[in-house]
Amino acid sequence: ATNVGWGLAYAKYFSKHKSDIKVLTVDYTKKIKENIVKGHIHSAIAQRAFAWGTMALEFLLDVFSGKQVQKYTDTGTYEVNKENFNIYENRIES
């Protein structure tokens, strides 16, 4: 699925119509987690958005100090699934 809305729509559909199709969505919200636990969504790909705030402030400090900053920074992504969602429990978006 291309976003949370589509991921939840597929989860709702597959909760009523069983299938071997695995739903993979993006972002990790409470509703996505609930559907991973229920087995309606196989996994979610989420970004480490919690790092963005810190990184942005560090970049600003460097810029104002006259230092050069990287033009591109990969903030990384991670897969959340039934086996590991408890690792990311504190990083759930609403």
N, C-alpha and C positions, 0 to 999 in steps of 0.2 A: 504494500500500500504506500502511496506517496505522501500521506500525512496522517495525523491522528484520526481525523474524521473518517477517512476511508478505512483505516485499520479497525475502528470500532464498528463501522458498517459491515465489513466482512465478518467480524466476530459475531455480530448479531445474526447475520445470515447463517453462519456455520453452527451457531448454537441451536438453530432449528433444523438445519439440513446437514446431517453428518457427511463428512467427506475426508478423503486422504490428503487434500490440498493443505499445505502449511502456509499460514498467513505470517508474513514478515512485514513489519511496519516500521515507521521511523518515530522517534521521540518516545519518551518514557513517562507516562502520566499514571495517576492512580487508577484510572479506568483501564488503561492498557495493562497494568499489573494485574488487576482483577481478572482480566480475560486471559492473561498468560497462565494464571493459577488455575482457571477453569478449563484451560486447554483449547480455547477458541482462537488464540493467537499463539503462534509458535515462539516468536521472538521479536524484539524491537531493537533497532539500531539507534543509539542515542549519542549525542555529543557531550563532551565534558564541559558543558556550559559554565559550571562552577568555576572554571579556571579563567574564563573570559574577563571577568571583572578585575582580577588581580593582574592579569597580563596587560590589560589596557592601561591600568595605572602605572605599571612598571615602564611601559613604552612611553607614556607621557613624561615621566620623570627623566628618562633618558633623553627624549627630545628637548626638554627644557634645560637639560644639562649640556646640550650641544653634542650628544652622542648620536651615532647612527643606529637606526633600528632595522630589524628585518622587515622586508617588504611582504613576506608571506610566512605565516606560522600555522602549522597544522595543529589544531586543538585536539585532534584525536576523536575516535569514536569507540564505542564499546557495544557488545551484544548483550542484551538482557534476555534471559530465558528462565524456564522453570527451575533449572538447576542452580542458577546463580543470582536470582533477583534479590535475595536477602543482602548481598554485598552492597547493592545500590539503594537500599531502603531509605537512606537519608538524602538521596539525590532525586527523589521523585518530584516531578513538577505537578502542579495542580490540575 
